[in-house]
Amino acid sequence: MNKPSDNPGNNPAQEKSTEYLFSEITMDLTWNTDVGETMTGFFKRLKTERCLYGMRCSECQRVYLPPRPVCGDCWLEMNEWVALGNQGTIVGKTVCHYKILDSLTGEPRKTPFVLGLIQIDGAHTTLNHFVEAPDPALVSIGDRVEIVFRDALQGNVGDIVHFQWLGPQAKPGQRDE
């Protein structure tokens, strides 16, 4: 019977070392894609009216933001655009302590930062986005936020820079000055 030391496969000192080869490659990862009729309409309205729009289902009256062509509950085609408010309520949040690149600037985002699940006034669904506050620890579920748009709108997702925290449990329309 062989002892473990007799079998070279069981001896870590005799294991083969693995050599890795690395090659630096620069890739162009730019895509042009059609976002579809519904999102094209959403971005056109965002750019021209500086306002978010959702789609309302004629059957259940549910308003979707981002808009979608078919109701997720009734499975009916939707075509009624609804102007929404520029404020909303934080219904979920997380404080992030890891660095990510800001898609607008290409620079690392300052940490910690808040990612909020935001229900815009007039919508039944939510958006995920950055929430700016003097101290991320101040931000709570139920707090109010307001959209901050970039100065020159381009009609794309980057037009919403972030949501500004309005203070603890602010009421709709109220700002913490």
C-alpha atoms as an extended CHARMM CRD file, in Angstrom:
* protein
*
       177  EXT
         1         1  MET       CA              0.0000000000        0.0000000000        0.0000000000  PROA      1               0.0000000000
         2         2  ASN       CA              1.3030000000        3.4240000000       -0.9380000000  PROA      2               0.0000000000
         3         3  LYS       CA              1.7420000000        6.0690000000        1.6870000000  PROA      3               0.0000000000
         4         4  PRO       CA              0.5290000000        9.5770000000        0.7780000000  PROA      4               0.0000000000
         5         5  SER       CA              4.1410000000       10.7600000000        0.5420000000  PROA      5               0.0000000000
         6         6  ASP       CA              4.8430000000        8.0720000000       -2.1190000000  PROA      6               0.0000000000
         7         7  ASN       CA              2.2750000000        9.5540000000       -4.5030000000  PROA      7               0.0000000000
         8         8  PRO       CA              3.6230000000       12.6980000000       -6.2030000000  PROA      8               0.0000000000
         9         9  GLY       CA              0.0630000000       13.9140000000       -6.8580000000  PROA      9               0.0000000000
        10        10  ASN       CA             -0.5060000000       14.3290000000       -3.1110000000  PROA      10              0.0000000000
        11        11  ASN       CA              2.6640000000       16.2590000000       -2.4210000000  PROA      11              0.0000000000
        12        12  PRO       CA              2.0730000000       20.0220000000       -2.7210000000  PROA      12              0.0000000000
        13        13  ALA       CA              5.8020000000       20.6430000000       -3.1290000000  PROA      13              0.0000000000
        14        14  GLN       CA              5.7980000000       18.5460000000       -6.3140000000  PROA      14              0.0000000000
        15        15  GLU       CA              2.7180000000       20.1650000000       -7.9310000000  PROA      15              0.0000000000
        16        16  LYS       CA              3.2530000000       21.8280000000      -11.2860000000  PROA      16              0.0000000000
        17        17  SER       CA              3.1770000000       25.5920000000      -11.2870000000  PROA      17              0.0000000000
        18        18  THR       CA              0.7850000000       27.2780000000      -13.6950000000  PROA      18              0.0000000000
        19        19  GLU       CA              2.0610000000       30.0540000000      -15.9000000000  PROA      19              0.0000000000
        20        20  TYR       CA             -0.4250000000       32.6930000000      -17.0230000000  PROA      20              0.0000000000
        21        21  LEU       CA              0.0040000000       34.8220000000      -20.1100000000  PROA      21              0.0000000000
        22        22  PHE       CA             -1.4610000000       38.3090000000      -20.1280000000  PROA      22              0.0000000000
        23        23  SER       CA             -2.1580000000       40.4530000000      -23.1500000000  PROA      23              0.0000000000
        24        24  GLU       CA             -3.4140000000       44.0220000000      -23.0780000000  PROA      24              0.0000000000
        25        25  ILE       CA             -6.1860000000       44.6100000000      -25.6130000000  PROA      25              0.0000000000
        26        26  THR       CA             -8.0420000000       47.8530000000      -26.2520000000  PROA      26              0.0000000000
        27        27  MET       CA            -11.6360000000       47.2440000000      -27.2480000000  PROA      27              0.0000000000
        28        28  ASP       CA            -14.2560000000       49.6630000000      -28.5430000000  PROA      28              0.0000000000
        29        29  LEU       CA            -17.3950000000       48.7940000000      -26.5920000000  PROA      29              0.0000000000
        30        30  THR       CA            -19.6960000000       51.4370000000      -28.0240000000  PROA      30              0.0000000000
        31        31  TRP       CA            -23.1060000000       50.2590000000      -29.1280000000  PROA      31              0.0000000000
        32        32  ASN       CA            -25.8690000000       51.9800000000      -31.0030000000  PROA      32              0.0000000000
        33        33  THR       CA            -29.1640000000       50.3510000000      -30.2220000000  PROA      33              0.0000000000
        34        34  ASP       CA            -32.8060000000       51.0760000000      -30.8140000000  PROA      34              0.0000000000
        35        35  VAL       CA            -34.5620000000       51.5030000000      -27.4690000000  PROA      35              0.0000000000
        36        36  GLY       CA            -37.9440000000       50.9820000000      -29.0900000000  PROA      36              0.0000000000
        37        37  GLU       CA            -40.9120000000       53.2360000000      -29.7280000000  PROA      37              0.0000000000
        38        38  THR       CA            -41.9310000000       53.5950000000      -26.0710000000  PROA      38              0.0000000000
        39        39  MET       CA            -38.5280000000       54.5990000000      -24.6850000000  PROA      39              0.0000000000
        40        40  THR       CA            -37.8800000000       56.8190000000      -27.7100000000  PROA      40              0.0000000000
        41        41  GLY       CA            -41.0950000000       58.6750000000      -26.8280000000  PROA      41              0.0000000000
        42        42  PHE       CA            -40.0120000000       58.8510000000      -23.1840000000  PROA      42              0.0000000000
        43        43  PHE       CA            -36.6140000000       60.3650000000      -24.0290000000  PROA      43              0.0000000000
        44        44  LYS       CA            -38.1070000000       62.8510000000      -26.5320000000  PROA      44              0.0000000000
        45        45  ARG       CA            -40.5570000000       64.0790000000      -23.8680000000  PROA      45              0.0000000000
        46        46  LEU       CA            -37.7850000000       64.2410000000      -21.2750000000  PROA      46              0.0000000000
        47        47  LYS       CA            -35.6510000000       66.3940000000      -23.5520000000  PROA      47              0.0000000000
        48        48  THR       CA            -38.3770000000       68.7760000000      -24.7480000000  PROA      48              0.0000000000
        49        49  GLU       CA            -40.4050000000       69.0950000000      -21.5310000000  PROA      49              0.0000000000
        50        50  ARG       CA            -37.7810000000       68.4830000000      -18.7960000000  PROA      50              0.0000000000
        51        51  CYS       CA            -40.2910000000       66.1660000000      -17.1510000000  PROA      51              0.0000000000
        52        52  LEU       CA            -40.6870000000       62.4330000000      -16.6500000000  PROA      52              0.0000000000
        53        53  TYR       CA            -43.5710000000       60.6220000000      -18.2950000000  PROA      53              0.0000000000
        54        54  GLY       CA            -45.0240000000       57.2280000000      -17.5440000000  PROA      54              0.0000000000
        55        55  MET       CA            -47.5090000000       54.9870000000      -19.3330000000  PROA      55              0.0000000000
        56        56  ARG       CA            -50.9470000000       54.3090000000      -17.8280000000  PROA      56              0.0000000000
        57        57  CYS       CA            -52.8810000000       51.0890000000      -18.3040000000  PROA      57              0.0000000000
        58        58  SER       CA            -56.4710000000       51.8210000000      -19.3570000000  PROA      58              0.0000000000
        59        59  GLU       CA            -57.7140000000       48.7620000000      -17.4500000000  PROA      59              0.0000000000
        60        60  CYS       CA            -56.0220000000       48.8420000000      -14.0180000000  PROA      60              0.0000000000
        61        61  GLN       CA            -54.8470000000       52.5040000000      -14.1230000000  PROA      61              0.0000000000
        62        62  ARG       CA            -51.3210000000       51.4660000000      -13.0620000000  PROA      62              0.0000000000
        63        63  VAL       CA            -48.6700000000       53.9980000000      -14.2020000000  PROA      63              0.0000000000
        64        64  TYR       CA            -45.3030000000       52.5830000000      -15.2420000000  PROA      64              0.0000000000
        65        65  LEU       CA            -42.0150000000       54.4730000000      -15.0000000000  PROA      65              0.0000000000
        66        66  PRO       CA            -39.9280000000       53.7140000000      -16.9620000000  PROA      66              0.0000000000
        67        67  PRO       CA            -42.7620000000       53.3850000000      -19.4500000000  PROA      67              0.0000000000
        68        68  ARG       CA            -43.4420000000       50.0910000000      -21.1300000000  PROA      68              0.0000000000
        69        69  PRO       CA            -45.7030000000       49.1440000000      -24.0220000000  PROA      69              0.0000000000
        70        70  VAL       CA            -47.6580000000       46.4120000000      -22.2010000000  PROA      70              0.0000000000
        71        71  CYS       CA            -49.1370000000       46.3700000000      -18.6810000000  PROA      71              0.0000000000
        72        72  GLY       CA            -47.4040000000       43.7930000000      -16.4870000000  PROA      72              0.0000000000
        73        73  ASP       CA            -50.6550000000       43.0390000000      -14.6300000000  PROA      73              0.0000000000
        74        74  CYS       CA            -53.3410000000       43.1290000000      -17.3390000000  PROA      74              0.0000000000
        75        75  TRP       CA            -51.2020000000       42.3130000000      -20.3820000000  PROA      75              0.0000000000
        76        76  LEU       CA            -52.9470000000       45.0560000000      -22.3310000000  PROA      76              0.0000000000
        77        77  GLU       CA            -51.1680000000       47.3860000000      -24.7260000000  PROA      77              0.0000000000
        78        78  MET       CA            -50.6700000000       50.8400000000      -23.2250000000  PROA      78              0.0000000000
        79        79  ASN       CA            -50.5850000000       54.1200000000      -25.1400000000  PROA      79              0.0000000000
        80        80  GLU       CA            -51.6080000000       56.8350000000      -22.6380000000  PROA      80              0.0000000000
        81        81  TRP       CA            -48.6970000000       59.0620000000      -21.6340000000  PROA      81              0.0000000000
        82        82  VAL       CA            -48.9290000000       60.6110000000      -18.1490000000  PROA      82              0.0000000000
        83        83  ALA       CA            -46.8120000000       63.5620000000      -16.9730000000  PROA      83              0.0000000000
        84        84  LEU       CA            -45.2910000000       62.7970000000      -13.5710000000  PROA      84              0.0000000000
        85        85  GLY       CA            -43.9010000000       64.9870000000      -10.8220000000  PROA      85              0.0000000000
        86        86  ASN       CA            -40.2290000000       65.7950000000      -10.4050000000  PROA      86              0.0000000000
        87        87  GLN       CA            -40.2610000000       64.6130000000       -6.8020000000  PROA      87              0.0000000000
        88        88  GLY       CA            -40.6210000000       61.1900000000       -5.2790000000  PROA      88              0.0000000000
        89        89  THR       CA            -40.2670000000       59.0560000000       -2.1840000000  PROA      89              0.0000000000
        90        90  ILE       CA            -37.3980000000       56.7550000000       -1.2500000000  PROA      90              0.0000000000
        91        91  VAL       CA            -38.9160000000       53.2810000000       -0.8290000000  PROA      91              0.0000000000
        92        92  GLY       CA            -35.6010000000       51.4350000000       -0.5790000000  PROA      92              0.0000000000
        93        93  LYS       CA            -31.9540000000       52.4320000000       -0.2520000000  PROA      93              0.0000000000
        94        94  THR       CA            -28.4480000000       51.2390000000        0.2860000000  PROA      94              0.0000000000
        95        95  VAL       CA            -25.3120000000       53.1140000000        1.2920000000  PROA      95              0.0000000000
        96        96  CYS       CA            -22.4250000000       52.0100000000       -0.9230000000  PROA      96              0.0000000000
        97        97  HSD       CA            -18.8220000000       52.1120000000        0.2760000000  PROA      97              0.0000000000
        98        98  TYR       CA            -17.1850000000       50.9100000000       -2.9370000000  PROA      98              0.0000000000
        99        99  LYS       CA            -15.9130000000       53.0580000000       -5.7720000000  PROA      99              0.0000000000
       100       100  ILE       CA            -17.6170000000       53.0040000000       -9.1350000000  PROA      100             0.0000000000
       101       101  LEU       CA            -17.0620000000       55.1540000000      -12.1940000000  PROA      101             0.0000000000
       102       102  ASP       CA            -19.5980000000       57.9170000000      -12.6990000000  PROA      102             0.0000000000
       103       103  SER       CA            -21.0470000000       57.3470000000      -16.1660000000  PROA      103             0.0000000000
       104       104  LEU       CA            -21.3770000000       61.0950000000      -16.8060000000  PROA      104             0.0000000000
       105       105  THR       CA            -17.8460000000       62.1260000000      -15.8200000000  PROA      105             0.0000000000
       106       106  GLY       CA            -15.8070000000       58.9250000000      -16.0910000000  PROA      106             0.0000000000
       107       107  GLU       CA            -14.3620000000       59.7420000000      -12.6640000000  PROA      107             0.0000000000
       108       108  PRO       CA            -14.6690000000       57.5550000000       -9.5540000000  PROA      108             0.0000000000
       109       109  ARG       CA            -17.7700000000       58.4400000000       -7.5370000000  PROA      109             0.0000000000
       110       110  LYS       CA            -17.0890000000       59.7850000000       -4.0390000000  PROA      110             0.0000000000
       111       111  THR       CA            -17.8410000000       57.2310000000       -1.3170000000  PROA      111             0.0000000000
       112       112  PRO       CA            -19.9490000000       56.5570000000        0.5510000000  PROA      112             0.0000000000
       113       113  PHE       CA            -22.9300000000       57.2580000000       -1.7010000000  PROA      113             0.0000000000
       114       114  VAL       CA            -26.6100000000       56.3610000000       -1.6120000000  PROA      114             0.0000000000
       115       115  LEU       CA            -28.4520000000       54.3330000000       -4.2280000000  PROA      115             0.0000000000
       116       116  GLY       CA            -32.1680000000       54.8120000000       -3.8020000000  PROA      116             0.0000000000
       117       117  LEU       CA            -35.2240000000       52.9720000000       -5.0310000000  PROA      117             0.0000000000
       118       118  ILE       CA            -37.4420000000       55.9540000000       -5.8110000000  PROA      118             0.0000000000
       119       119  GLN       CA            -41.1640000000       56.0690000000       -6.4720000000  PROA      119             0.0000000000
       120       120  ILE       CA            -41.8740000000       59.2280000000       -8.4740000000  PROA      120             0.0000000000
       121       121  ASP       CA            -45.0840000000       61.0630000000       -7.6030000000  PROA      121             0.0000000000
       122       122  GLY       CA            -47.8370000000       59.7250000000       -9.8550000000  PROA      122             0.0000000000
       123       123  ALA       CA            -46.0750000000       56.4210000000      -10.7000000000  PROA      123             0.0000000000
       124       124  HSD       CA            -46.7410000000       52.9680000000       -9.2910000000  PROA      124             0.0000000000
       125       125  THR       CA            -43.2860000000       51.6080000000      -10.1180000000  PROA      125             0.0000000000
       126       126  THR       CA            -39.8070000000       52.7000000000       -9.0430000000  PROA      126             0.0000000000
       127       127  LEU       CA            -36.4570000000       53.8830000000      -10.4320000000  PROA      127             0.0000000000
       128       128  ASN       CA            -32.9900000000       53.1420000000       -9.0580000000  PROA      128             0.0000000000
       129       129  HSD       CA            -30.7280000000       56.1690000000       -8.9230000000  PROA      129             0.0000000000
       130       130  PHE       CA            -28.1530000000       58.1020000000       -6.9430000000  PROA      130             0.0000000000
       131       131  VAL       CA            -29.3920000000       60.2040000000       -4.0140000000  PROA      131             0.0000000000
       132       132  GLU       CA            -27.2730000000       63.1980000000       -3.0270000000  PROA      132             0.0000000000
       133       133  ALA       CA            -27.3680000000       64.2320000000        0.6450000000  PROA      133             0.0000000000
       134       134  PRO       CA            -24.9540000000       66.0570000000        2.9860000000  PROA      134             0.0000000000
       135       135  ASP       CA            -24.4420000000       62.7740000000        4.8470000000  PROA      135             0.0000000000
       136       136  PRO       CA            -25.6050000000       59.3950000000        3.5030000000  PROA      136             0.0000000000
       137       137  ALA       CA            -26.4650000000       58.3190000000        7.0640000000  PROA      137             0.0000000000
       138       138  LEU       CA            -29.2550000000       60.9360000000        7.0980000000  PROA      138             0.0000000000
       139       139  VAL       CA            -31.1700000000       59.3250000000        4.2270000000  PROA      139             0.0000000000
       140       140  SER       CA            -34.0930000000       57.1090000000        5.2720000000  PROA      140             0.0000000000
       141       141  ILE       CA            -36.8740000000       55.1760000000        3.6210000000  PROA      141             0.0000000000
       142       142  GLY       CA            -39.8700000000       57.5030000000        3.3310000000  PROA      142             0.0000000000
       143       143  ASP       CA            -37.7360000000       60.6080000000        2.7240000000  PROA      143             0.0000000000
       144       144  ARG       CA            -38.5200000000       62.8260000000       -0.2390000000  PROA      144             0.0000000000
       145       145  VAL       CA            -36.2000000000       63.5520000000       -3.1630000000  PROA      145             0.0000000000
       146       146  GLU       CA            -36.2390000000       65.7770000000       -6.2380000000  PROA      146             0.0000000000
       147       147  ILE       CA            -34.7910000000       65.1200000000       -9.6860000000  PROA      147             0.0000000000
       148       148  VAL       CA            -31.6990000000       67.0800000000      -10.6890000000  PROA      148             0.0000000000
       149       149  PHE       CA            -31.4400000000       67.2460000000      -14.4670000000  PROA      149             0.0000000000
       150       150  ARG       CA            -28.2890000000       68.0580000000      -16.3920000000  PROA      150             0.0000000000
       151       151  ASP       CA            -28.2530000000       71.5960000000      -17.7760000000  PROA      151             0.0000000000
       152       152  ALA       CA            -28.3910000000       70.7610000000      -21.4880000000  PROA      152             0.0000000000
       153       153  LEU       CA            -30.7470000000       67.8080000000      -21.9120000000  PROA      153             0.0000000000
       154       154  GLN       CA            -29.7860000000       65.2770000000      -24.5720000000  PROA      154             0.0000000000
       155       155  GLY       CA            -32.7740000000       62.9410000000      -24.4580000000  PROA      155             0.0000000000
       156       156  ASN       CA            -31.0790000000       59.9790000000      -22.7860000000  PROA      156             0.0000000000
       157       157  VAL       CA            -30.7630000000       58.2870000000      -19.4100000000  PROA      157             0.0000000000
       158       158  GLY       CA            -27.8710000000       60.5640000000      -18.4130000000  PROA      158             0.0000000000
       159       159  ASP       CA            -30.2390000000       63.5560000000      -18.3290000000  PROA      159             0.0000000000
       160       160  ILE       CA            -31.0970000000       62.6170000000      -14.7310000000  PROA      160             0.0000000000
       161       161  VAL       CA            -27.8790000000       63.4390000000      -12.8560000000  PROA      161             0.0000000000
       162       162  HSD       CA            -29.1840000000       62.3530000000       -9.4500000000  PROA      162             0.0000000000
       163       163  PHE       CA            -31.9960000000       62.8550000000       -6.9610000000  PROA      163             0.0000000000
       164       164  GLN       CA            -31.4930000000       65.5340000000       -4.3270000000  PROA      164             0.0000000000
       165       165  TRP       CA            -32.5010000000       64.5590000000       -0.7970000000  PROA      165             0.0000000000
       166       166  LEU       CA            -35.0690000000       67.0530000000        0.5300000000  PROA      166             0.0000000000
       167       167  GLY       CA            -34.6550000000       66.2720000000        4.2070000000  PROA      167             0.0000000000
       168       168  PRO       CA            -36.0830000000       63.8130000000        6.6800000000  PROA      168             0.0000000000
       169       169  GLN       CA            -39.6720000000       62.8250000000        5.9230000000  PROA      169             0.0000000000
       170       170  ALA       CA            -40.3310000000       65.9820000000        3.8630000000  PROA      170             0.0000000000
       171       171  LYS       CA            -43.9160000000       66.3190000000        2.6290000000  PROA      171             0.0000000000
       172       172  PRO       CA            -44.7220000000       66.3410000000       -1.1070000000  PROA      172             0.0000000000
       173       173  GLY       CA            -43.7350000000       69.7050000000       -2.5890000000  PROA      173             0.0000000000
       174       174  GLN       CA            -41.6590000000       70.6650000000        0.4720000000  PROA      174             0.0000000000
       175       175  ARG       CA            -37.9380000000       71.4500000000        0.3380000000  PROA      175             0.0000000000
       176       176  ASP       CA            -35.4870000000       71.4120000000        3.2330000000  PROA      176             0.0000000000
       177       177  GLU       CA            -33.8280000000       74.8240000000        2.8180000000  PROA      177             0.0000000000
